[in-house]
Amino acid sequence: MKTKPAIEQLNPYRVKDVNVSIKLDANESANYLFKDGLVLEHLDINLYPDTNANGLKEALGSYFDMNSTHLMVGSGSSELIELIIKTYVAPGDKVLSFNPSFTMYDVYTTMHGGTFVSVPVEKDLSYDIDKLITVAHTIKPKLIIVCTPNNPTGYQPAKADIAKLINNTDALVLLDEAYMDFTDGSQSFLKEAKDYDNLIVSRTFSKAFGLAGARLGYMSTSPGIMASLLKVKTPYNVNLLSQQLGVKALEKKQAVQSFINGVIERKMILKEALSNLGFIVYPSQANFLFVKSPVIELDEWLIEQGILIRNFASFEPGYFRISVGSESDNRALINALKEVL
């Protein structure tokens, strides 16, 4: 049996399965919200969950002070990104984004028969939005995806630039705000998405909330786009346990903000330490740092020290993404780097 042609060129998504004591490769956060355990009561586990996750949507609406009717919940923001592509991108349609960015944009586009086109980031890893608009006018994409802050570089475009893009294209625009929680929120379009007829904003519980294992994400958009997405969304796509876990997490707003503040503080300390060791460290608005290392095979050396980071040789040899860990994790990393160097 042969797969459809679009699938033949894909490779399975692989995670580096190595035994290390410190994982700084996947931008995961600590289990700080439920470190003492969690009791979920009165669960009708014998019944299918609320297919629209209305309880979680209402909690999100309260958390962000917005109308929950403009929200949709998914099994991770990745599921929602694929849902958008599956709904709008027909075989032969083009999807436009920057490079490097989240690799699954390309994978989902290819999977559903679309053509992925990318615009390289600038030498300082910033976005040239005018260049993106020019390319969009030429190739006429069905969908434009902008990761803000960007994964893996940490760069965050100005809100005015994003507004210029939205207002100067006929394409649907998806803003992937998976790391927006680590910023002051001033550049977000989460609340404004409902006011545009070509905008979707996606977010996740995996990063700032430390719930990567729960697979929980959400998005905001206008009523017209929401109606189309609901036609395609898988019924009961978010399980009951994850829905309840999300509600409980949103009740801990102060703890979330305190954790975010700690990440930002540790990031600045880590950035200075890496710079002092000869790394080129790029500005980052996320919970990780994108660096150019003086050692090309740095990740392999660090694995021997029990530390895992993410190699981005696909962008250019010597580039790595390092998640901001705990104070002890970061200290161990710096000590290991001193030994390696």
C-alpha positions in Angstrom: 0.0 0.0 0.0 1.4 3.4 -1.0 0.7 6.6 0.9 -0.6 9.6 -0.9 2.3 11.5 -2.7 2.4 14.4 -0.3 3.3 12.0 2.6 6.1 10.2 0.8 8.6 13.1 1.1 8.0 13.5 4.9 10.1 12.1 7.6 8.7 11.0 11.0 9.0 13.6 13.8 11.8 12.3 16.0 12.8 13.3 19.5 16.4 12.8 20.6 16.0 9.9 23.0 19.1 10.1 25.2 19.5 9.6 28.9 20.3 13.0 30.4 19.7 14.6 33.8 19.0 18.1 32.4 16.7 18.8 29.5 17.1 22.2 27.9 16.1 21.3 24.4 12.3 21.5 24.2 11.4 24.8 26.0 9.5 23.0 28.7 8.8 24.6 32.0 8.9 23.2 35.6 5.8 21.5 37.1 5.4 24.4 39.4 1.6 24.7 39.4 0.8 21.1 40.6 4.1 20.0 42.1 2.2 18.7 45.2 -0.2 16.7 43.1 -3.7 17.4 41.9 -7.2 16.1 42.8 -9.9 16.4 40.1 -13.3 15.7 41.6 -16.7 14.9 40.2 -15.4 13.8 36.8 -17.9 12.0 34.6 -15.1 10.0 33.1 -17.6 7.5 31.7 -19.0 10.2 29.4 -17.5 12.0 26.4 -16.1 15.4 27.3 -17.7 18.7 26.3 -16.8 18.8 22.7 -16.4 22.6 22.8 -14.7 22.7 26.2 -17.0 25.5 27.3 -15.9 25.5 30.9 -12.3 26.0 29.9 -13.2 28.6 27.3 -15.1 30.5 30.0 -12.1 30.3 32.3 -9.8 31.6 29.5 -12.3 34.4 28.8 -12.1 35.5 32.4 -8.3 35.1 32.6 -7.9 37.4 29.6 -11.0 39.6 30.1 -12.5 38.7 26.7 -15.6 37.0 25.3 -15.2 33.2 25.4 -17.3 32.8 22.2 -14.3 33.9 20.2 -12.1 31.1 21.6 -11.5 27.5 20.6 -9.6 24.9 22.5 -7.4 22.2 21.0 -5.1 19.3 22.0 -2.1 21.6 22.0 -1.7 24.6 19.7 -0.1 22.3 17.2 -3.5 20.6 16.6 -5.1 24.0 16.0 -2.4 25.0 13.6 -3.0 21.8 11.6 -6.8 22.4 11.8 -6.4 25.8 10.2 -4.3 24.4 7.4 -6.6 21.4 6.9 -9.6 23.8 6.7 -8.2 26.5 4.4 -5.3 25.1 2.4 -6.3 23.0 -0.6 -3.8 21.0 -2.7 -1.6 23.4 -4.6 -2.3 26.4 -2.3 0.7 28.2 -0.8 1.5 28.8 2.8 4.0 31.6 3.5 6.2 32.1 6.6 9.7 33.0 7.8 12.7 30.7 8.1 13.8 29.6 10.5 10.6 29.1 12.4 8.4 26.3 13.9 9.1 23.3 11.6 5.5 21.9 11.8 4.2 24.7 9.6 6.0 23.1 6.7 5.1 19.6 7.7 1.4 20.3 8.0 1.3 22.2 4.8 3.0 19.4 2.9 0.8 16.8 4.6 -2.3 18.4 3.2 -1.0 19.0 -0.3 0.0 22.6 0.0 3.3 24.3 -1.0 5.3 25.9 1.8 7.3 29.0 0.9 9.6 30.8 3.4 11.3 34.2 3.6 14.7 34.1 5.3 15.1 36.2 8.4 17.5 39.0 8.4 21.2 38.7 9.5 20.3 39.9 12.9 17.4 37.3 12.9 14.7 40.0 12.7 11.7 39.9 10.4 11.4 42.1 7.3 7.6 42.4 7.2 7.8 44.6 4.0 9.7 41.8 2.3 7.1 39.3 3.4 4.3 41.5 2.1 6.1 41.8 -1.3 6.4 38.0 -1.6 2.8 37.6 -0.6 1.7 39.9 -3.4 3.7 37.9 -5.8 2.8 34.3 -4.8 -0.7 35.0 -3.4 -0.6 32.5 -0.5 -3.8 31.2 1.1 -2.2 31.4 4.6 0.6 33.4 6.2 2.0 32.2 9.5 4.0 34.4 11.7 5.5 33.1 15.0 5.7 35.9 17.6 8.0 35.6 19.5 9.6 33.4 17.0 10.7 29.8 17.7 13.7 29.2 17.6 15.2 32.7 17.5 13.2 34.5 20.2 12.6 37.6 17.9 9.4 39.5 18.4 8.1 41.8 15.7 6.4 45.1 16.5 2.7 45.1 16.7 2.6 47.9 14.1 4.4 45.7 11.6 2.0 42.8 12.2 -0.9 45.2 11.7 0.6 46.4 8.4 0.8 42.7 7.3 -2.8 42.0 8.2 -4.0 45.0 6.4 -2.0 44.5 3.3 -2.8 41.0 2.3 -5.8 39.0 1.1 -4.4 35.9 2.8 -5.5 34.5 6.1 -2.9 35.4 8.8 -2.1 33.1 11.7 -0.1 34.5 14.6 1.5 31.7 16.6 1.8 33.3 20.1 3.0 30.2 21.9 5.6 32.2 23.8 3.7 35.5 24.2 3.2 34.8 27.9 6.9 35.5 28.5 6.4 39.1 27.2 4.4 42.0 28.6 1.6 41.2 26.2 1.6 44.6 24.5 2.4 43.1 21.1 -0.4 40.5 21.2 -3.4 40.3 19.0 -5.3 37.8 21.1 -8.1 40.1 22.0 -8.2 42.0 18.7 -8.4 38.8 16.5 -12.2 38.9 16.6 -12.2 42.3 14.9 -10.5 41.1 11.7 -11.9 38.9 9.0 -8.5 37.4 8.1 -6.8 36.8 11.5 -6.3 33.9 13.9 -4.2 33.9 17.0 -3.0 30.6 18.7 -1.5 30.0 22.1 -0.6 27.1 24.4 -0.5 25.9 28.0 2.7 24.0 27.3 5.2 26.8 28.0 4.4 29.4 30.7 1.9 27.1 32.4 4.2 24.1 32.5 1.5 21.7 31.1 3.2 20.3 28.0 2.2 16.8 29.0 -1.5 17.8 29.1 -1.5 18.8 25.4 -3.6 21.9 25.7 -3.9 24.9 23.4 -6.3 27.6 22.4 -7.0 30.2 19.7 -9.0 33.3 19.1 -10.6 34.5 15.9 -13.7 36.1 14.3 -17.1 34.5 14.2 -16.9 33.8 10.4 -13.6 31.9 10.7 -14.7 30.1 13.8 -17.8 28.8 12.0 -15.6 27.3 9.3 -13.1 25.7 11.7 -15.9 24.1 13.7 -17.0 22.2 10.6 -13.6 20.5 10.5 -12.6 20.2 14.2 -12.5 16.7 15.5 -15.4 16.1 18.0 -14.2 15.7 21.7 -10.7 16.7 20.7 -9.7 17.7 24.2 -10.1 15.1 26.9 -11.9 15.7 30.1 -8.8 15.6 32.3 -6.9 18.2 30.3 -9.9 20.5 30.2 -10.2 20.4 34.0 -6.5 20.8 34.4 -6.6 23.9 32.3 -9.4 25.4 34.4 -7.4 24.7 37.6 -4.2 26.2 36.1 -6.0 29.4 35.2 -7.1 29.9 38.8 -3.4 30.4 39.7 -2.7 33.6 37.8 -0.4 35.0 40.5 1.7 31.9 40.5 2.0 31.9 36.7 3.1 35.5 36.6 5.7 34.8 39.4 7.1 31.9 37.4 7.3 34.0 34.3 9.2 36.8 36.1 11.6 34.2 37.4 12.2 32.8 33.9 12.9 36.3 32.6 15.4 37.0 35.4 17.2 33.7 34.9 17.3 34.3 31.2 19.2 37.6 31.6 21.7 35.9 33.9 22.2 33.0 31.5 22.6 35.4 28.6 25.3 37.3 30.3 27.1 34.1 31.3 27.0 32.7 27.8 28.2 36.0 26.3 31.2 36.0 28.7 32.1 32.5 27.4 32.3 33.7 23.8 28.8 32.8 22.6 26.8 35.2 20.3 23.5 35.4 22.1 20.5 36.9 20.2 17.8 38.9 21.9 14.9 36.7 23.0 11.4 37.4 24.2 10.7 33.7 24.9 11.9 31.2 27.5 15.0 30.2 25.6 18.1 31.7 24.0 19.3 31.3 20.4 23.0 31.2 20.3 26.0 30.8 18.0 28.6 28.6 19.7 32.3 28.7 19.4 32.1 24.9 19.4 30.3 23.4 16.4 29.5 20.0 18.0 28.5 21.6 21.3 25.4 19.4 21.8 27.3 16.2 21.5 29.8 17.4 24.1 27.0 18.4 26.5 25.3 15.1 26.2 28.4 13.5 27.7 27.8 16.0 30.6 24.2 14.9 31.0 22.7 18.0 29.4 20.5 18.2 26.3 20.1 21.3 24.1 18.7 21.7 20.6 21.0 21.7 17.6 19.9 24.0 14.7 22.6 23.1 12.2 19.7 23.0 9.7 19.8 26.8 9.9 23.6 27.1 10.1 26.3 24.9 11.8 27.1 26.1 15.3 23.6 27.5 16.1 21.7 26.1 19.1 18.6 26.8 21.1 18.9 26.6 24.9 15.9 26.6 27.1 16.1 28.6 30.3 16.1 26.0 33.1 16.1 26.3 36.9 18.8 28.1 38.7 20.6 24.9 39.3 20.2 23.7 35.7 21.6 26.9 34.3 24.5 26.7 36.8 25.3 23.2 35.7 25.1 24.2 32.1 27.6 27.0 32.5 30.0 24.8 34.5 29.8 22.1 31.8 30.4 24.7 29.1 33.5 26.0 30.9 34.8 22.4 30.9 33.9 21.8 27.3 35.5 25.1 26.1 
